[in-house]
Amino acid sequence: MRSKRQTMTALDQLKGETTDSRGSVSSNENVVAVRGLTKVFKDFWGRPKARAVDNVDFEVKRGEVFGLLGPNGSGKSTTVKMLLGLLYPTKGHIEVFGKSPRHVQTKQRIGYLPEESYLYRYLNSVETLDFFGNLFSIDSKERKDRAEQLIDMVGLSAARTRTVGEFSKGMQRRIGLAQALINDPDLIILDEPTSGLDPIGCREIKDLIVALAKRGKTIILSSHLLADVEDVCDRVVIYYGGKIQALGTLKELLSERDTMRFTSPTLSREATEKVLQIIRTDIGEGEVRVDNPTQNLESYFLDVVNRARAAAAETSGATSGNKVAKYLRGDDAQAADDPTRKVLERLTESKPKETTGASVEPVKPKVDQSKLSALGKQESAPPAPEKPAEAPKPAADLSKANDKLSGLLGGKKPKE
């Protein structure tokens, strides 16, 4: 049975939602609304010391991947902390799901991955996720199921029993991302999620972000890695000096309106010359350049690794993550739980065990059944009860025995 929150989410998806080029579900519903947000830090004497955020306005729609960009000290982290209710704004207004970010029920719908992974170093992966799941009062069985799915999803199955203190930074980011998703949040705030990850891990995290957005999750991504933001974000805001310098979709911000690009299959030299002649005649003066498209280094790297993966050895570190955790997949999880589908999977995946060489069955010795039944009857007979030990006779009985013995001896009493 679907929870009330899941039902409300499904109903909300019917209200003016759209789908972008990545397949992400977006709507006109504001998950985050910021108006005139200002934060001024003061010194010990109450005098203004730094204006970290200065009169900022923006909204984040449901199902959107929203990027926060800017150099160090531009106000990104301060904005995130105010969205989480960890800092109070000096001036302005913030709404998260239509309420104050300090609202307890609102916090339960938020998942947060900080820039630095604050984890208990003596807990392993399962214990870490169980701890954070308990903070949200999740049932113990549900916590266990979610922990297993998340560990598998972030590629830490081989390191599940290792303590977090032994993890590399990239592995800590992976378990940090898992703890941010343990409560199945509707709003996910990620601060430098790919920091310390290898290119394969970066690609997996970006794919996960896109998959979560397709499920209607709202994601706010703060990162210095512009390539990551460009791959996953629908809209971005660029900070500088605590103010918004640019805001819009990537297509609006990155399009060069004064140039055009044509892409076609490879042409012969004669056809290329004809096309260039037509273009030069039309534009008059101006440079016309012809080159071959290139892939980025990340795509090339992943292609090389995928070709070499067949020869890879087992590792006790992080591995490639698997599919999105079932409880985060929404309605697709119900199809996965179809009993008919599970039976078919067992039938197609089960294989008889192969044996090498001839198999020899042990020879059973012949036993006389009559003797065996007789022996069984003897063994099954209950043992004879043991005689209880005689209790010591009381003093009166001993006195009577002495008198009788005295009579037999002619009146002489035995020496005591």
RAJO-V647527 format. One record per run of one state. SS is the DSSP state (hx for helix, st for strand, lp for the rest). FROM is the first residue (numbers start at 1). TO is the last residue. If there is no record, write none. Layout:
# RAJO-V647527
SS:FROM:TO  SS:FROM:TO
This chain:
# RAJO-V647527
lp:1:3  hx:4:12  lp:13:17  st:18:19  lp:20:24  st:25:26  lp:27:29  st:30:42  lp:43:47  st:48:61  lp:62:64  st:65:70  lp:71:75  hx:76:83  lp:84:90  st:91:96  lp:97:98  st:99:99  lp:100:103  hx:104:107  lp:108:109  st:110:113  lp:114:123  st:124:124  hx:125:135  lp:136:139  hx:140:153  lp:154:156  hx:157:159  lp:160:162  st:163:163  hx:164:166  lp:167:168  hx:169:180  lp:181:186  st:187:191  lp:192:198  hx:199:214  lp:215:217  st:218:222  lp:223:225  hx:226:232  lp:233:234  st:235:240  lp:241:242  st:243:249  hx:250:254  lp:255:268  hx:269:283  lp:284:296  hx:297:311  lp:312:325  hx:326:328  lp:329:331  hx:332:336  lp:337:338  hx:339:349  lp:350:368  hx:369:380  lp:381:394  hx:395:408  lp:409:416
